[in-house]
Amino acid sequence: MTHSSRHGRDIQPAPVPKPDLVQAGPRSLKMLLATLSAIVLLVSGSGYALVGSLGRDVASAGGLHLGGGGKGIKDAKDGATDILLVGSDSRTDAQGNALSENEISMLRAGDEENDNTDTIMVIRVPNDGSSATAISIPRDTYIRDPKLGNTKINGVYRGYKSAKTDEMMAQGVTDQKKLQSQGTEAGRKGLIDAVAKLSGITVDHYAEIGLLGFVLFTDAVGGVEVCLNEDTQDEYSGANFKKGVQTLQGPDALSFVRQRHGLPRGDLDRIVRQQAFMASLVNQALTTGTLTNPGKLSSLSEAVRRSVVIDEDWDVMSFATQLQNLAGGNVRFETIPVTSIDGVGDYGESVVTIDPAQVHAYFDTLLGSGSTKSATASSTTKTTTPGASKTSELHILNATATGGLATQVATALTSSGYSIAEVGNAPAGMYSQTQIVAANPESAEAVSLAQELGGVPITASPSLDANSLVVVIADDYAGPKSTEPAPAEATEAETVGQPGADFGEDIEVAPTINAGGDGPRCVN
């Protein structure tokens, strides 16, 4: 990771045929289609009946070399199955067939296809299958890519696809199907790698949905209820809605989730709209008899067939069986922490800036169990010697308003023989107490480090790498620190692009939304 001497900024959250699937029993898996159809339609809950009925009709993507999660959930080595869910502006269906003129007109998206991926989500499902968190990545997030340089993340897919097709054409390849197939595969691989680098996770599975999917899924459940804070109208997306609660059908639903012009916070408000819409879609599918209605199940099956592509190694039935305890209230929608929404890119373009250390820390702690045990208490059952190994990489996060505090602690720990991987700021509001986050809170190194920092508590996070420890410095910290600057490799991670204005303290950048509740969340 590239580092700079600048202190970290405070962050406030903002087709290959599939094998036949055997149809099996009951309602425990009905959540699977509501959570695959909704989380831009991936961890859906139509259940065995729907998944089994699709058989060979589900489009699949090959050659992606995804790793880590296996075919289900329980064998995910990092504690969670991570699914990259992508919404593309494709004017073809999942089978590669061009949409009809009537369908393109219905989408209100124009005739030109740009291969942009304007919806990018990572869905984290812990090994026990008890919850699902869909984390949105803003389309304008500015990243450094090894091949494309500094770029918005929504242009990575297009950039890699174009580079591959240009390379093939230069070699004399003229077969359009071959160019399209290999170019698309390169685009998907490039985006998978970019998201993995940004988040620090291993992408286990991939799902992609085109514009048509929003329309088909919305119509399949009989419309989706949404709520707006104010009247809104936008000629670009076709949005024209009154404030208050209303039920949207297919084309209007697409306009609702695509609008970003004229919204107070642009793309962040669009993301919140998408999340609120999908939460309402999940709730709608679970509470209105959709999953027990043969006609609606048939419509959902057709929606999946025409609009969803999944990686060829994904055993969806195995995945589904492990989600039987999932409930609407345990399906959450969040957004990665960002440093500004009005940053400036290398060519003067408007971008969303992020602190890589913050984003990594966010994903590392997302699955924390919340079970905290003090190092002092642990020492009563485990004796720690001064010679405990110091082989883990430390991630030091500043959860205070005091700039440079994490750097001072990192310097002190470096002088004690620890290896510092990165230093940055904790997402605002995530921590109120100094703590160490560890995969195993009883490990000798975690206990020894906690004692060295003054007996701070240790929090368990099964998703954290066993060779990493996260040290969170909050206002209650009373342990050692140095007044000397930390070595170069321990300074805050570099933000790509020029950050814009900081968020005000009272601004809720990215509210957590879940699929439970009595009604839709009102949004901008």
Secondary structure as UniProt FT lines:
FT   STRAND          11..12
FT   HELIX           27..29
FT   HELIX           31..38
FT   HELIX           47..54
FT   HELIX           55..57
FT   STRAND          59..61
FT   TURN            74..75
FT   TURN            77..78
FT   STRAND          80..87
FT   TURN            94..95
FT   HELIX           101..107
FT   STRAND          119..126
FT   TURN            127..128
FT   STRAND          132..136
FT   TURN            139..140
FT   STRAND          141..145
FT   TURN            146..148
FT   STRAND          149..152
FT   HELIX           153..155
FT   HELIX           156..170
FT   TURN            171..172
FT   HELIX           176..199
FT   STRAND          205..209
FT   HELIX           211..220
FT   TURN            221..222
FT   STRAND          224..228
FT   STRAND          232..234
FT   TURN            235..238
FT   STRAND          239..241
FT   STRAND          244..248
FT   HELIX           250..258
FT   TURN            261..262
FT   TURN            264..266
FT   HELIX           267..287
FT   HELIX           290..292
FT   HELIX           294..307
FT   STRAND          308..311
FT   TURN            312..313
FT   HELIX           316..321
FT   TURN            322..325
FT   HELIX           328..330
FT   STRAND          331..335
FT   STRAND          340..344
FT   TURN            346..347
FT   STRAND          350..353
FT   HELIX           356..365
FT   TURN            366..367
FT   STRAND          372..374
FT   HELIX           375..378
FT   TURN            379..381
FT   TURN            386..387
FT   STRAND          393..398
FT   TURN            403..404
FT   HELIX           405..415
FT   TURN            416..417
FT   STRAND          419..425
FT   TURN            428..429
FT   STRAND          435..438
FT   TURN            441..442
FT   HELIX           444..452
FT   TURN            453..454
FT   STRAND          457..460
FT   TURN            462..463
FT   TURN            466..467
FT   STRAND          468..473
FT   TURN            475..476
FT   HELIX           488..490
FT   STRAND          492..493
FT   TURN            505..506
FT   STRAND          513..514
FT   STRAND          522..523
//
